[in-house]
Amino acid sequence: MIAVVVAGAIYLLIVDATKRSGVPAMTAQPITATPTASDTSSPEASSASPSAGPTPSASPRVSRSPTRSPSAAPSPVPVKVTRENLPKVGDMEWLRAGDWLIAGTRTGLGEQPVSACISDDLARYDGTTAVLRRDFTLPDNGLGTAVALSYDSAQAAAASFQTMSQAAGGCQGALQGGGFTHIAKVKRYDVPIPEGITGTFYETSYRAQGQDQSYESIGLAVAGTRVLLLTMIVVEPDSHWSYAEGGSEPLHPMFRSLAKAAQRLTV
């Protein structure tokens, strides 16, 4: 059971009727992950290279114009994000911790799409000082991405968090414009995170012609001058999770994953 255009790009897992399922492609040109040299030398990246995985592809871009209040004052000592601010394997959960494997880590956003809802210009939001990205795979049917961003002020970070939240919450329009069907209403859930970190995630699902349903979860967290974007995109005929503690089904993995990953923003 498992639950793609960054306001203009989308990870898509392509279904092979004789093999396995995947995200519906918006274009005929697949995009494949290319870890940097530092990724391949990293124990995390090299130990988690899957033998096979879903192939993401790009789709029409949805233009979004993030804004920042002109009165925002720079933070006294803004600190850029480092790789220590990205989630580790044990932070990412599906049925259990460690189900997601690291596919690569890089400086910058890169050209691969991150989400069906969040615009791929997020690395150019006003006040951005650094961007780091780590990709994950859920063997056979899942793609995940963590993007850690730092800003020159807490106000700039808060503005970017708000812009991304609005994009995630308004994802239905982007999906309709992309030609998807069976689009589920976007739902929002607060994630309890200690140390004054604000965390929330959004979930929707959609389908391309001839494909199983794609389930996308978008986690967002802000802590001071840093923001984390965490996405999970999986493809399955159906998905069953609880969205509150004590439910009849297991609690949705984004609650647990975002809660752990977001705390790394303070490292």
Residue, then its C-alpha position, 0 to 999 in steps of 0.5 A: m500500500i503506497a501512497v509527479v513538475v515542480a510547479g512545473a515539473i513532476y516525478l513520474l513512475i512509468v508502468d510496465a504492464t508486464k513488469r512493475s508500476g510507475v509514475p505516468a510520464m508527461t513527456a517522452q523524455p525520461i530524466t535519470a538521476t546522476p549523482t555527483a562525484s562526491d555522492t559516489s564517494s559518500p558511504e550513504a550514496s554508494s550503499a544505497s544505489p538500487s539495481a532498478g527504480p522508477t524513471p521520473s520525467a518532466s511536465p509543463r511548468v507552472s509559473r509561480s512568483p515567490t515574493r518577499s516583504p521588502s521590510a524583511a531584515p537580514s538575520p544577524v548570522p545566517v548560516k548556510v545549509t550543509r549535508e548534515n541538514l539533509p535526512k539520513v536513511g534512518d529518517m525516511e520511513w515507509l512501512r519501517a525506517g530505512d525502506w527508502l534508499i539514498a540515490g544521490t546527493r548534490t549541491g543545487l537543485g539540479e534539473q530533475p523534477v521534485s514535485a508535481c506541485i512545487s515550482d522548480d524555481l524554488a532554488r531562486y526564491d528571494g534571499t536564497t543562499a544555498v540549496l542541497r538536494r538528496d534523492f531517495t528510491l523506494p524499490d520498484n515504485g517510489l521516488g523521494t526527494a529532500v531539499a534543504l534551503s538556507y536564506d539570508s533572513a528568517q523572514a525570507a525563509a518564512a516567505s519561501f515556506q509560505t510560497m511552497s505551502q500555497a503551491a502544494g495546497g493549490c496543486q489540483g489546478a497544476l494537475q488538471g493543467g497537466g492533463f491528469t485525471h482521478i485527481a484527489k482533493v489536496k489535504r493538509y496535516d500538521v506535523p508535531i516537531p519539537e524545538g519550535i520548528t513548524g512542520t506540515f504536509y500535503e497529500t494528493s493523488y492523480r492518474a495519467q492515462g493507462q497508469d495506476q494512481s500516483y500518491e504524492s506527499i509533500g512535507l514542509a518545515v521551517a526553522g529560523t533561516r532554513v527550510l526543508l522540502l520533503t516529497m514522497i511519490v509512489v504508485e499503487p492501485d490503492s493506499h491505506w494509512s491513518y492520519a492520526e495516532g491510534g487509527s485502524e491503519p498504520l500512521h502515514p509515514m510522512f508524519r514520522s519522516l518529516a518529524k525526524a528530518a526537520q530536526r536536522l535543520t537545527v544541526 
